């Protein structure tokens, strides 16, 4: 690269030489009475923080042209002013509320829990997965106006989803039926042992958010509930393991988070309870999720905002003493969820 021309012809001759020899430098000094001005770029600065905390943004860095005088033979490079460089950046592990600011907010006050029928609108992010015969078979959670979080074992047979529902077989005026555009099963899902049992459903249309339909928040890094924290589950599953069909009306229950070590011992020989699972329930039994609740949310309130921390996966029976329910830990899959929602 050539340096910028200076004022005199002599200097112009000099600065166009990329590799200056000693005689040229002496000639320059004798004619001008001063040493040549050399220029070179500084090192790049650190990248600036991404302009967006979620999704795509811009980061930048800069360098400046350094000016100094030389008394020895040097290799010259040309530069002028400052240079700014920009690049696309993306934050994957980011707060879901940055993407969906009003997630996790309910318009209906909290009702009594503990295995009871829920109040209509109590869980506006609760989703019913419907097959081609119009029959409900699994639950899910609305996590954006056109995405549903559910279990991977619930994907087969899905025809459409229903939002804002309470009684499965009575039109109450708040329901929204939406067709499915695409389904995404977590890579590596192993149906034989329930590992990585989580999936996403992309809807063909954006749902209308109202008092009976809203999205739940997704967890941020390091914010999982702790042992003993009370969480809530909801679904249209069986109210007794021996019943042939599930509940017609949406039900809810409160469950404490179980110690991971206790849950691992409980399922020893049947399932390996890795950190990608979260367990909840009572040692005495009596309250639990059951058949038909699969894919639904395990959720907790944080400062008036509800977050889905688990996806209903499996259990050894339903509400039996000494058996916890097992849920896919949503925080373990946040990178994949964010990438899929962003189409990357």
PLY file of the C-alpha trace (Angstrom):
ply
format ascii 1.0
element vertex 344
property float x
property float y
property float z
element edge 343
property int vertex1
property int vertex2
end_header
0.00 0.00 0.00
1.25 3.54 -0.77
1.27 6.30 1.81
-0.58 9.55 1.26
1.30 12.24 -0.72
2.93 15.01 1.35
3.65 18.63 0.45
6.99 18.60 -1.42
8.08 16.73 -4.53
10.99 15.35 -2.57
8.72 14.00 0.11
6.34 12.60 -2.51
9.25 10.70 -4.05
10.21 9.36 -0.66
6.90 8.16 0.66
6.14 6.19 -2.48
9.05 3.91 -1.62
7.78 0.95 0.32
11.22 -0.18 1.40
13.50 2.84 1.94
17.27 2.40 1.86
19.73 4.33 4.00
20.85 6.72 1.22
17.25 7.71 0.50
16.66 8.46 4.16
19.82 10.60 4.33
18.78 12.46 1.16
15.35 13.13 2.69
16.92 14.42 5.90
19.36 16.67 4.03
16.74 18.21 1.73
13.97 18.72 4.29
15.98 19.21 7.46
13.78 16.73 9.33
13.16 13.04 9.67
10.38 11.36 7.62
6.95 10.86 9.16
6.02 7.17 9.25
2.47 5.88 9.64
1.11 2.49 10.65
-2.13 1.04 12.01
-2.63 0.34 15.68
-3.90 -3.06 16.76
-7.65 -3.61 16.61
-9.63 -2.69 19.70
-11.76 -5.28 21.48
-15.15 -5.97 19.93
-17.92 -3.88 21.42
-20.87 -5.61 23.13
-23.55 -6.84 20.74
-26.15 -4.16 20.05
-28.94 -6.65 20.79
-29.27 -8.83 23.87
-31.34 -11.34 21.89
-31.29 -12.36 18.26
-29.09 -10.65 15.67
-27.26 -7.41 16.32
-24.12 -5.49 15.39
-20.74 -5.42 17.11
-17.89 -3.11 16.15
-14.18 -2.54 16.66
-11.75 0.16 15.55
-8.10 0.99 14.98
-6.25 4.27 14.48
-3.40 5.42 12.27
-0.29 5.95 14.41
2.18 8.68 13.40
5.85 8.79 14.50
9.29 9.86 13.23
11.96 7.36 12.22
15.75 7.51 12.58
16.41 4.08 11.12
15.62 1.96 8.14
11.97 0.84 8.42
9.34 -0.76 6.23
6.61 1.81 5.56
2.90 1.13 5.33
0.24 3.64 4.42
-2.75 4.63 6.54
-4.89 7.62 7.32
-7.45 8.50 10.00
-9.44 5.86 11.88
-11.09 2.66 10.67
-14.26 1.11 12.12
-15.28 -2.46 11.34
-18.72 -3.96 11.98
-19.85 -7.56 12.16
-23.11 -9.38 12.76
-23.41 -10.87 16.23
-25.99 -13.00 17.95
-26.73 -13.83 21.56
-28.20 -17.34 21.89
-28.58 -17.69 25.65
-30.72 -14.67 26.28
-33.75 -13.76 28.39
-36.93 -14.88 26.69
-38.70 -11.72 27.84
-36.48 -9.73 25.46
-38.09 -11.66 22.61
-41.62 -11.72 24.06
-41.89 -8.81 26.54
-45.30 -9.77 27.92
-44.66 -13.47 28.39
-45.73 -15.26 31.56
-48.47 -12.77 32.53
-51.98 -13.96 33.38
-55.17 -11.93 33.26
-57.07 -14.38 35.48
-56.30 -14.46 39.25
-54.80 -17.62 40.71
-57.27 -20.36 41.64
-56.99 -23.12 44.26
-54.47 -25.84 43.28
-53.76 -29.40 44.35
-55.24 -31.60 41.64
-58.36 -29.53 41.02
-60.14 -28.19 37.97
-58.52 -24.94 36.96
-60.33 -21.68 36.33
-60.79 -20.84 32.60
-57.91 -18.64 31.49
-55.74 -19.61 34.47
-53.02 -20.97 32.18
-53.24 -18.99 28.92
-50.14 -20.67 27.46
-51.55 -24.19 27.87
-51.83 -25.92 24.48
-53.84 -28.98 23.43
-52.35 -31.12 20.67
-55.11 -32.53 18.44
-54.83 -35.43 15.99
-56.47 -35.79 12.57
-59.62 -37.25 14.20
-60.08 -34.16 16.34
-59.02 -35.98 19.51
-56.78 -34.47 22.16
-53.76 -36.61 23.12
-50.93 -34.40 24.49
-50.22 -31.02 26.01
-47.83 -28.22 25.14
-46.78 -24.69 26.05
-47.06 -21.59 23.87
-43.64 -19.88 24.02
-44.14 -17.34 21.23
-47.18 -16.34 19.13
-46.34 -19.05 16.59
-44.29 -21.66 18.47
-45.26 -24.44 20.88
-42.94 -26.37 23.19
-43.85 -30.00 23.81
-42.40 -33.50 24.21
-40.79 -35.31 21.30
-42.96 -38.39 21.87
-46.03 -36.21 21.29
-45.10 -35.14 17.75
-46.30 -38.22 15.84
-49.91 -37.80 14.72
-50.27 -34.08 15.39
-52.73 -32.33 13.08
-53.31 -28.96 14.75
-53.16 -27.27 18.13
-55.80 -25.53 20.23
-55.20 -22.47 22.39
-57.46 -20.87 25.01
-59.31 -24.10 25.75
-60.77 -25.23 29.07
-63.40 -27.89 28.33
-62.14 -29.98 25.44
-65.58 -30.73 24.01
-67.54 -27.54 24.68
-67.01 -24.37 22.67
-66.54 -21.64 25.27
-65.71 -18.82 22.88
-62.00 -18.42 23.64
-60.54 -21.28 21.62
-58.13 -20.80 18.71
-57.39 -23.76 16.44
-54.16 -23.34 14.45
-52.67 -25.67 11.84
-49.13 -26.96 12.13
-46.50 -25.68 9.72
-43.47 -27.70 10.85
-42.26 -29.84 13.75
-38.74 -30.02 15.16
-37.58 -32.89 17.36
-34.42 -32.37 19.37
-31.48 -34.07 17.61
-30.49 -37.25 19.38
-33.94 -37.95 20.86
-33.96 -41.56 22.07
-37.55 -42.83 22.41
-36.51 -46.13 24.01
-35.15 -44.45 27.15
-36.85 -41.01 27.02
-33.60 -39.09 26.60
-33.82 -35.63 24.99
-37.62 -35.88 24.90
-38.38 -32.35 23.78
-39.72 -30.81 20.56
-40.98 -27.61 18.97
-44.07 -27.06 16.83
-44.12 -24.16 14.40
-47.64 -22.88 13.74
-48.90 -21.88 10.30
-50.39 -18.65 11.66
-49.68 -16.30 14.54
-52.12 -16.69 17.41
-54.09 -13.77 18.81
-52.87 -12.91 22.31
-55.66 -12.01 24.74
-56.85 -12.72 28.29
-57.13 -16.47 27.53
-54.14 -16.88 25.20
-50.62 -15.73 26.04
-47.07 -17.08 25.96
-45.05 -18.45 28.88
-41.52 -17.24 29.51
-38.50 -19.44 28.92
-35.78 -19.77 31.58
-32.58 -17.78 31.62
-29.24 -19.41 32.35
-28.78 -20.49 35.95
-32.37 -19.82 36.99
-33.78 -23.33 37.46
-35.97 -23.92 40.53
-34.25 -25.43 43.56
-35.11 -28.48 45.63
-38.34 -27.86 47.54
-39.54 -25.00 45.32
-43.22 -25.28 44.48
-44.06 -25.55 40.79
-47.31 -26.04 38.94
-48.44 -28.51 36.32
-51.56 -28.46 34.18
-53.21 -30.74 31.66
-56.15 -32.79 30.50
-54.55 -36.12 31.46
-56.04 -38.95 33.48
-57.15 -38.18 37.03
-56.47 -41.81 37.94
-54.09 -44.26 36.31
-56.92 -46.77 35.94
-59.26 -44.42 34.06
-59.61 -45.18 30.34
-59.68 -41.49 29.31
-58.40 -38.20 30.61
-60.19 -35.18 32.03
-62.52 -33.16 29.81
-61.62 -30.01 31.76
-58.18 -28.55 32.30
-56.78 -29.40 35.73
-53.84 -28.08 37.74
-51.69 -29.19 40.65
-48.76 -27.97 42.72
-45.61 -30.10 43.05
-42.34 -29.56 44.92
-39.03 -29.96 43.10
-37.31 -33.17 44.21
-33.63 -33.62 44.98
-31.80 -34.85 41.89
-29.93 -37.51 43.85
-33.17 -38.88 45.33
-34.77 -39.02 41.90
-31.74 -40.82 40.46
-31.90 -43.47 43.20
-35.63 -43.85 42.69
-35.20 -44.69 38.98
-31.97 -46.68 39.31
-32.15 -49.67 37.00
-35.02 -48.13 35.00
-33.75 -44.78 33.75
-30.61 -42.69 34.06
-31.76 -39.35 35.52
-29.20 -36.98 34.03
-28.99 -33.23 34.58
-31.16 -32.81 31.47
-34.11 -33.94 33.63
-35.85 -32.27 36.54
-38.04 -34.23 38.96
-41.06 -33.13 40.98
-43.65 -34.71 43.25
-44.37 -36.08 46.74
-42.84 -39.16 48.30
-46.28 -40.02 49.69
-47.78 -39.78 46.20
-51.33 -38.61 45.58
-50.59 -35.71 43.19
-48.84 -36.12 39.85
-49.06 -35.79 36.10
-50.39 -38.82 34.23
-51.21 -40.18 30.77
-52.36 -37.33 28.53
-50.36 -34.69 30.40
-47.23 -35.42 28.37
-45.71 -32.36 26.69
-47.35 -29.96 29.13
-45.51 -27.46 31.31
-43.87 -27.61 34.71
-43.93 -23.92 35.63
-43.09 -21.52 38.40
-43.87 -17.90 39.19
-40.98 -15.48 39.57
-41.92 -11.93 40.48
-45.38 -12.17 38.95
-44.07 -13.77 35.76
-44.55 -17.46 34.92
-41.71 -19.47 33.39
-41.83 -23.00 31.97
-38.94 -24.96 33.48
-39.96 -28.48 32.52
-41.77 -30.48 29.86
-43.78 -33.45 31.14
-41.95 -36.64 30.07
-42.56 -39.83 32.07
-43.04 -41.48 35.44
-43.36 -44.89 37.04
-47.13 -45.03 37.27
-49.14 -41.99 38.31
-49.06 -40.44 41.80
-47.75 -43.63 43.38
-45.92 -43.39 46.72
-42.15 -43.20 46.30
-42.29 -42.11 42.65
-41.55 -38.67 41.24
-42.63 -37.35 37.87
-39.79 -36.69 35.43
-39.63 -33.62 33.18
-37.25 -32.46 30.47
-35.21 -29.58 31.90
-35.92 -26.70 29.50
-32.79 -24.74 30.41
-30.66 -27.60 29.03
-32.11 -26.99 25.58
-32.17 -23.19 25.41
-29.48 -22.89 22.73
-31.36 -25.30 20.46
-34.70 -23.64 21.18
-33.36 -20.16 20.43
-31.60 -21.29 17.26
-34.74 -23.05 16.01
-37.00 -20.09 16.74
-34.57 -17.80 14.93
-34.28 -20.15 11.95
-30.55 -20.80 12.35
0 1
1 2
2 3
3 4
4 5
5 6
6 7
7 8
8 9
9 10
10 11
11 12
12 13
13 14
14 15
15 16
16 17
17 18
18 19
19 20
20 21
21 22
22 23
23 24
24 25
25 26
26 27
27 28
28 29
29 30
30 31
31 32
32 33
33 34
34 35
35 36
36 37
37 38
38 39
39 40
40 41
41 42
42 43
43 44
44 45
45 46
46 47
47 48
48 49
49 50
50 51
51 52
52 53
53 54
54 55
55 56
56 57
57 58
58 59
59 60
60 61
61 62
62 63
63 64
64 65
65 66
66 67
67 68
68 69
69 70
70 71
71 72
72 73
73 74
74 75
75 76
76 77
77 78
78 79
79 80
80 81
81 82
82 83
83 84
84 85
85 86
86 87
87 88
88 89
89 90
90 91
91 92
92 93
93 94
94 95
95 96
96 97
97 98
98 99
99 100
100 101
101 102
102 103
103 104
104 105
105 106
106 107
107 108
108 109
109 110
110 111
111 112
112 113
113 114
114 115
115 116
116 117
117 118
118 119
119 120
120 121
121 122
122 123
123 124
124 125
125 126
126 127
127 128
128 129
129 130
130 131
131 132
132 133
133 134
134 135
135 136
136 137
137 138
138 139
139 140
140 141
141 142
142 143
143 144
144 145
145 146
146 147
147 148
148 149
149 150
150 151
151 152
152 153
153 154
154 155
155 156
156 157
157 158
158 159
159 160
160 161
161 162
162 163
163 164
164 165
165 166
166 167
167 168
168 169
169 170
170 171
171 172
172 173
173 174
174 175
175 176
176 177
177 178
178 179
179 180
180 181
181 182
182 183
183 184
184 185
185 186
186 187
187 188
188 189
189 190
190 191
191 192
192 193
193 194
194 195
195 196
196 197
197 198
198 199
199 200
200 201
201 202
202 203
203 204
204 205
205 206
206 207
207 208
208 209
209 210
210 211
211 212
212 213
213 214
214 215
215 216
216 217
217 218
218 219
219 220
220 221
221 222
222 223
223 224
224 225
225 226
226 227
227 228
228 229
229 230
230 231
231 232
232 233
233 234
234 235
235 236
236 237
237 238
238 239
239 240
240 241
241 242
242 243
243 244
244 245
245 246
246 247
247 248
248 249
249 250
250 251
251 252
252 253
253 254
254 255
255 256
256 257
257 258
258 259
259 260
260 261
261 262
262 263
263 264
264 265
265 266
266 267
267 268
268 269
269 270
270 271
271 272
272 273
273 274
274 275
275 276
276 277
277 278
278 279
279 280
280 281
281 282
282 283
283 284
284 285
285 286
286 287
287 288
288 289
289 290
290 291
291 292
292 293
293 294
294 295
295 296
296 297
297 298
298 299
299 300
300 301
301 302
302 303
303 304
304 305
305 306
306 307
307 308
308 309
309 310
310 311
311 312
312 313
313 314
314 315
315 316
316 317
317 318
318 319
319 320
320 321
321 322
322 323
323 324
324 325
325 326
326 327
327 328
328 329
329 330
330 331
331 332
332 333
333 334
334 335
335 336
336 337
337 338
338 339
339 340
340 341
341 342
342 343
